[in-house]
Each structure stands twice: as C-alpha cells, then as structure tokens.
C-alpha cells in the first residue's frame, strides 16, 4: 500500500482517452490550474449531480483560470453518452486500465449493504499551474462540492 498523495506533492502524470476519443495528458494543461475530479460511474444519481454542477459552474471556473477534468473507469462510449445527455463541456477521461485511479490513490475497497468491492472514492484534486497538488477533497458530497471547489479557487 503506497502512501496517499498529499497537498504539496507533485501530481502524477496522466494520459487517457476522452468522450470524443481524443487523448488528454495532464501536461497539456501546464501553466493552468486543473480541477481533477474522480467519480464512480456515469449516469448514476450522485455522479450526474456532480457533473452537472461542474457543468453549470464551468464558465466561472474558466474565468478563474482553471479547467475541469472528470475521471472514471467507465469506457469512452459510456462517457460519450453521459456527456451528450448532460451537455458536459469538459473532458471526461476513461481510465479503463485503472492506472490513473491507482496513481491518485482513489481506487479503494468500498462497502455497500455489507458487500465489499473495489471502486472509486469520490475525490477531487486541485492541481496548480506548476503541477503541484494544492488541495484534495476526499469523500466528496456531490450536492455541495462545486461550491467548495469555487471557494478553493478564489
């Protein structure tokens, strides 16, 4: 078990396909603040609330000099459908091989109704223009989370 990422540490590199099939790398955003949010599954209630909140605040986030990237282990096709249905204006990265979720320490054992399984712990990282993690939000509550992110970007 490796040590979890901490604020002040360098953000792990990432490279993944998005809902439109293009490949995105963290290095593409050098010099910008990146709001990197990890969510469990496309088209589920909490994930839809969170994605739509980021969508509704996207213009404000861009004005603050930041960009939003969403990550889940869902396939590109699922991201495409989810983004289209909810008019998501930012990249959703497909981490099918789980390299990104493992590098960021958000692929964890979860429990639901007594059943244990591996899944994404809803987490957001704010990465500074220099690639250093400025803020980490763990166990995010989708309904209030974007307000926390906006405050942290101020």
N, C-alpha and C positions, 0 to 999 in steps of 0.2 A: 504494500500500500504506500504510494508515494504521498509526500506532503502536499496538502491542498494549496492551491495558488493563494497568494496574499496580495493585499493592496501594496503597491510599490514594487512588485515584481514584474518582470518582462512578460508580456502576453505571448503565449505560444503561437507560432506561425499557424496559419490555416489556409486550406485550399479546398474548394468544393464547388460542385455544380449548383446552379440556382434554378428557380422555377421556369426560367426561359431557356435553360440549357447552357447559359454562359458560365464560365469558370471565374470564381471570385477568390482573391487571395487577400489576406489582411494587409499585406504590403501595398496593395492597390490604394489603400487609404492612408498611407504615410503622410503625416502633416495634418491629418484631420482627427477629430475625436470620434471614436466609434462606440456606439451603444450596441453591444453584442448580447442578444438575449437568447437563452436556450429554453425551449418549450417542449412538453412531452409529445403532443400529437396534433396533426392538422385536423380541423373540423370537429374538435371536441369543445364543449362549452367554455371552459376556462381559457383554453388556448385561443379561441375565437374572440373572447372578450379582450384578452391581452393584445392580440394582433390588431384588432380594430381600434383599440385605444392608442397604440403606436401609430396606426394609420391616421387617426384624427388629429394627432399632435405632430405629425411628420413635418409639416411646414415650420412649426415653431422650433423643432429640433434642428432642422436645417439652418434656420436663422441663427441658432446658437453655435453654428459651425460644426455640427455633429451629423453623423449618418447612422441609420439603424440597419442592423443585420440580424435576421432571425435564423436560428439553427434548430433542426430536429433530425431524427434519424429516418424520417419518412422519405420515400422515394421522390424523385423530381416530379413525376406525374401527379402525386398527391399534393405537392406544393403548388403545382400549376393550377389544379382545380381549386384549391383553397384560396390562392391569391386572386384568381379570376372572380370567384364567387364573392369575395370580400373586398375587392378593389385594393389589394395590398400594393403600395407604391415602392416598396423597398425589397431588396433581395432576401429570399428565404433559401438558406443553404441546406442541401441534402447531405447528411453525414452517414450514409449507409454503412460504411465500414467502421463507424464509431471512433475514428481516430481523433476527431475534434472534441467530442464529448468526454473522451477519456483524458485527453491532454488538459482540458479545463477542469477535470475532476467533478463533472456533473452527472456522470453515468454511475448511478448508485443503486444499492439494494433498497427497494421500496416495499411497502406492505399495504395490501388492500383487502379488507374483510378477512384478515388472518393469512392471506396468501402472500408469499414473498416472491418478488420478481425484480429484474433489473430494469431500470428506466431512467429518464432524465429528471433530475431535480430542477425545478423551475428556478433559474438563476440568471442574473444579468451582470455583465461586466462593462464598466465604462473604461475604455482604453484611451489614454491621452495621445496627442499627435506624435509623441516620441515612442509609442508602442508600450508604454508602461501602464499597468492597471492602476487606475485612480480610485475606483470604487467597485465594491462587489455587493450585490444584493442577493442573498440566499433565501430559499423558501418563499419566493415572491407570491404576493396575493394579487391576482390579475386585475381586480377592480380598482385598486388604489395605486398600483405600481408606477404607471406612467407619470403621475404627479410627483412621486419620489425621484424619478429619473430627471424630470424637468428641473426640480429643485437642485439636484446634484450638478446639473449642467450650468446653473446660474453663476 
